[in-house]
């Protein structure tokens, strides 16, 4: 059995007596530091610091880099300017998803892609296979091992970060970044984005400065309630905000249209891999849709639990839990479109029993909205 990979922050986890690591796609990562619910609530109220260095980073450079990415991804790369970032997807020809990712435009012929940890090798091979003569001069480089990534998330993230950087944070809008910012006295790439439904920042830097960043940010944030947060809170936070997780809301068998990500699929741009299948699916009508469910009967819906209506299975739960923010048993489910209207009653099979649920509006949580 191969040894689990560790991030540059691994040795710092031991400072927390209640920290607990799990195998996450071949990485030994913390599921919690002080408790999932505590960390979740800290991010909603103050701020949390996430080690997400397991994510993958690729550099795409060369005069045809933009054209290459335009053909490979669903969003419109030509809309990016230097210092801008974009959420997008890689699709198979049948419209299924290879991965969802972020593209950062560093310059006219320099882009950084940020991909899911479990898909690093697969994504790199997929991109490499499509570097045809048409895109001569494009270089694809995997810099994942040379890049750490921290996510500082929560309503007090800007306040905390402002004490350790002179970067103009108020001018840094969502999905923009500064390639050469100074944080805790070291140079980083600083981006305003995240995966929690809250305001926040992501910090990319060389592994050698991991301890400086980790300790510096936590010390600066201590008076403001900043806490380290693990994968457990990251999952419940993104779930409440209806942010997809590859392998659950997205996969080779689930298209971005079915997952409700139409905004990031620009069918009007020139051809890209998967476009024909997605146009066809849109014109024919989506067979399935991702919706929110709230349990009426007592029970917590979990990933892959089957969902029934009229005596037949109509889909399954993609993610479900008891929402730490809302204290309700909620789920995201991919269902036959005929059963996706708000208020539709369905049944989730939990431990052999079919328990009643109802289709509700999602996302379940929106920042600055009353709950």
Secondary structure, DSSP 8 states (H G I E B T S, - for coil): ----B--TTGGGGGGSTT-EEEEETTEEEEEESS-HHHHHHHHHHS-EEEE-TTSEEEEEESTTHHHHHHHHBSS-GGG--TTBEEEEEEE-TTSBEEEEEEEEEEETTEEEEEE-GGGHHHHHHHHHHT--GGGTT-EEEE-GGG-EEEEEESTTHHHHHHTTB-S-GGG--TTBEEEEEEETTEEEEEE---SSSS-EEEEEE-GGGHHHHHHHHHHHHGGGT-EEE-HHHHHHHHHHTT---BTTTBBTTBBTTTTT-GGG--TTSS--TTHHHHHHHHHH--SEEEEEEEESSS----TT-EEEETTEEEEEEEEEEE-TTT-SEEEEEEEEGGG-STT-EEEEEETTEEEEEEEE-S-S--TTS--
